């Protein structure tokens, strides 16, 4: 049961990382965003990307410990 939960958490963290990457690449999805909106979207995108990568790394470490 814990293994399934860890796999679900890994999938969610990977999706969070991908969402952050999309936000960083695309920026604000408005027609004519202001510089402030672009800056805010980049901050949020990088935040999601960093948190997602860290959470995925923690999940991988936990999965390896459970296998031993």
N, C-alpha and C positions, 0 to 999 in steps of 0.2 A: 504494500500500500504506500509506504514512504517513497519507494522508487518511482511509482507512478506520479506521486505529488511532485517529486523533484523534476521529473521530465516535463510536467505541466508548467512548473515555475520556469524551467529553462526556455520553453517555447515562448512564454509571456515576456521574459527578459530580452529574448532575441527580437521579438516584435517591438518592444520599447526602443531598443537600439536602432532598429530599422526606421521607426517613426522619427527618431531624432535625426537620423541621417537624411531622411527626406526633407525634414524641416530646414536643416542646414543647407542643403542643396537648393531647394526651391524657395526658401524664404517665406515671406508673407504671400498668401495666395490671393491677394486682392488685385484688382486691375491696376491701380496706381497707388502702391503703398508709399507712405512717407518714410523718410530715413529712420525715424524713431520706431516705426512698426517693423522695418527690416531688422534693425538692431535687436529689438525685443525677440523677434522670431529666431534670430541666430543664437541669442543667449539661451532661450528655451530648448532649441535644437541641440546645442552642445551639452546642455545639462542632461537632457534625456539620453543622449548618446553615451556620456560618461557614466551615468548611473546604470544604464543598461549593460554596459561592458563590465562594470564592477560586479553587478549582481550576477551576471552570467559566469564570471570567474569564480565567485563564491559558490555558485551552484555546482560548477564542475568539480571544485575541490570537495564539496560535500558528497557528490556522487562517487568520487574515487575512494573516499573514506568508507562509505557504506559497502563498497565492493570488497574491501579487505576483510 
